[in-house]
Amino acid sequence: MSKIKAAILGSGNIGTDLMYKILKKDGNIELSLVAGIDPESEGLQRAREAKVETSHEGIKDILADPDIKIVFDATSAKAHMHTAEQLSEAGKMAIDLTPAAIGPYLVPPVNLNEHIEAENVNMVSCAGQATTPLVYAVSRVVPVHYAEMIATVASRAIGPGTRQNVDEFTRTTANSLEKVGGAKTARAIPVFNPAEPPITMANTVYTVIKEKDFDVDAIKKSINDIIYDVADYVPGYRLKSEPIIDYRDTPWGRLPVVVIMNEVEGEGDFFPQYAGNLDIMTASARKVGDLYANHFLQKKGVRQ
């Protein structure tokens, strides 16, 4: 079977979990290289154990291989600012898992087709991947005047990078609810829960509707359809209860509000299962990479 060669740039926890997800699923990607900067890092050691070629010279060996067409950047926003141009000049497509957001936000079941020719796409944030589809599910049926999401995740599933850039992640997530999800305005509220044992990622989404006439059944069906679409690549993505649609007091008066409660359980490839917030990022990136690889194969005439 023909496949597109890909590399992971960044051998930390995100890159490691992504590696396992790519290796365990038979798709359109051939993972040919995991690159980092520390030859003794756990990530590179795990890659070698998995029989994947490694490099501790950062982007150098990725750029040197003309057959690598897709690069998953799991480093940092600052690093991606420097490497994005190099990858573009080398003719490599970048899937950015950092907050750099040089390319457009991409949420697989929502807007992939809009950016199928993009050379750099951004995976938003964990909360963005989890809640943007839910806002979109409502907005494709009826206009959403305002969307608000509250993402509650285990404190142990939040690394130092996220803690240092929490404001940036919050703005990015809110922007995704608007630009991708279709809300007129939006707000994102993260909650880090220190409970032991750690809790599974839980999300609550509120969408305010100003329309007088709307189809309740159509909204519920749209939400259930998007849950099904996301669960195709994130098996632990599910509703905690049926969506609630009723009238509530809002800053714009008493209006219909759709409340969606969702949870994300990880697959446990590298991260613990409670860390669904991390799992959905790597699962979404793998899905995007596989879809782009399929697109490249179709352009080459390998797939119909």
N, C-alpha and C positions, 0 to 999 in steps of 0.2 A: 504494500500500500504506500502510495506517495504521501509524503508529509513535508511540512515546512519546518526548517530548523529554527530553533529559538534558544535564547539564553536568558538567564536570570542575573541581573546586576544587583548585588547585595546579598551577603550570606548570613544575614541576621535571622531573627525568628520568622518574620514575614516571608523572606525569601525561602527559608527552609520548609515552611508549611506549604508554600506554593509549589515547591519542587515535588513534594510527596503527592500533591493533588494532580499534577501533570503526569507523574509517572504511573499513578494507579488507574488512570482513565485512558482508554484507547481512543484517541481522537486524531486530530489533524496536525498535531505538534510533535516534533522530535526535539526533546530537550537535549541540546548538545553541549551546553556549558553553564556552569555556575561560577560567577566571578565575585571575588571579594578583595580585601586588602590585607587580611591576616591569614597567613598559611596555616596557622594552628587553630583557627576559629572552629567552633563546633559545627557551624553550617557547612564549611568546606569539608570537614571530616565526615559528616553525614553524607554529603554528596559523593565523596570517594567511596564510601561504603555501599552506596546505591549504584556504583559503577557509572557515575556521570563525570565527565571531564571537568576539571576545576582549574581556576587561575587565581592567583593572589595579586595580580597586577591591575586590578580594577577593570576599567573599560578597554584597556589596551588590546587584549586578545579577542574581545568581541568585535572591535573595529577591524581587526586583522583577518577575520574570517568572512569572506564575501557571501558565503552560503547562509549565514545567520540573517534572517529577515525580520524576526520579531524579537524585541528585547523588553523584558519586564523589569522596570526600574523599581527596586525595593530598597533604595538607599535613603535619601533625605531630600527635602525640597531644595536646600542649598546646593546639594550635589547635582540634582537634576537640572538646575538652571545652567550648569556648565556642560553637562553631557548631552542635553537635548539637541543642541545645534550639531554636535559631533555625530550623533546618531542619524540626524536628518541628512547631513552631508554624505554619510556613508550609505544612504539609501535604506536605512533600517527603520521599521515602524516601532514606536515606543508606546508601551502601555505603562502609564505612570501611576504608581501606588503611593506617591508622596503628595503633600499638599501644594506642590508647585503650581499645578493647574495651568500649565502653558497651553495645553490643548483643551478641547471642549470636554465638559463633564459627560461621562458615559455610564448609563445604567442599562444593562443588557436587554431586558424585555421592553424597554421604553423607547430608546432613541438610537439604537445601533445603526439602523439603516440610514439615518440622517448623516452619519459620520463614517460610512463604510470606506471612504477613500482617504480618511484622515491619516496623517503620518505620526500624530501624537495625540493620545487621548488620556484623560484623567479619570481615575476611579473614585473621585469625590472623597468620601469618608465612609467609615463603617456604618454610621447612623444614616448617611445619605443613601447608601446601597440598600439599607433595610427599610427606610420609610418613604423615599421618593416614589417607588412603585405604588405605594398605597395612596399617596396624594394623586398621582397620575390616574389611578383606577377611578377615583371620584371625578376628577376634572375632565376625563374623556366622555363622561355622561352629562355633567352639569358644571357650569363655571364655578370655580372655587375662589371666593373673595379673600379668604385668609386661611392659612394652614399653620398648625403648630404641632411640633413633635417633641415628645419627652422620651429620651433614650436612657434607660437605666441599665448599667452594666456593672459587673463585679470589679471592685477596685483592683483586685489582683490581675485583671485582664487589661489594665491600663498601664502602658509603659511610660518611661520618662519623657520620650519624645512627644507623646500625645499630651501629657500633663503640661509640658512647657509651651505647647502650641494650641492649647484648648480653645482659646478665643478664635484662632484662625480656623480650626476645624468647625467651630460653631457657625461662623459666618459662611464657610463653604457649604455646610449642610443646608442652611437656610436658603442660600442661593440656588442650590440644586432643587429644592422644593418649588422654587419659583420658575427657574429656567427650564428644568426638565419635567418637574411634576405638574406644572401648569397653574400653580397658585398665583393670585395677583400679588399678595404679600405673604411673608412667612417668618416664622421664628423657630429656632432650634434650641432645646434646653437639655444639656447632658447632665446625668446624675451618676456619680461614682459611689456604688454601695459597698461598704466594707464588711458586709455580713459574712460570717463563716458558718457552714460551708458557703462557698461563693455561689451567687445566684446566676441563673441563665439570663442572657440579654433579653430585656423586655422593652417594648416600644408602645407608646400610646400616641395616636395621631388624631388631632381634631381638625376638621375642615368645616368652615362656615360657608353656607350657601345663601345667596341673596335672592335667588329665583323663587317665585311663588309656586310654580308648577314644576315638579320633577318626579321621575319614576323611581320609587323606592326599590322595587324589585330589580330594576336595571342597574342601580348603584351597587346593590348587594352582589348581583351576578358579576359585575365588573371587578369587584374586590376579590371575590372567590377565584375568578379567572386569573388575576395577577398573582395571587398566592400560589396557584398551581404552576404558573410560568416560572416564578422564582424558585419554587421547591424542586424544579427539574434539575437545577444545578446547586441548590442549597437545601438538601433533604430535610434539615431541621427547621426550616422556615414555615411557620404556621400561625393560624389565628388562635388566640386564647379564648375567644368567645365570638359569637355572632356580632357583626357590626351593629351599633346602636344609632338610630336616626330619629331625632326628636327636636323639639323647639326649646331653645335655651336663651337666657339673657346674655347678650354680647355687647361689646362697645358700640355696635351699629344697630342696637335694638334687639328685640326678640326674633331670632331667626333660626332656621333649621341648621342643625349641626350633626355631622357624621363623626362618630367616635369609633376608632378601630384600634383594637388591642392585639398585639402581635408579639411573638417570641422567636428567638433564633438560637437553636442549639447547634453547636459545632459537631463535625464528624469525628474529631479526635485524632486527626492524622498526625499532628505534631502538637498543636495547642490542646489544652484540656477542653472537654465538651462544653463546659459552661462559657467558654470564651467565644460565643457565637459572633460577637462584634468583630473579632479578628478573622474568624473563619469565613464570614461572608465577604470580606475584602478579597481574600485569596481565591475563594471559589468564584467570585465574580470576575476577577482578573483572568483566571484560567478559562472561564466561559468565553470572555471577550477574545482572548488569544486564539482559542479554537475556532471561533466564528471568523476571525480575520484570516486565519490560516486557510480555512475552507474557501474564503473569498479569493485569496491569492491563487489557490489551486484551480479554481474555476477560470480565473483570468488566463492561466497557463493552458487551459483546455484539458486539465487532468480530471476534473470533476464536472458533472453536468447538473 
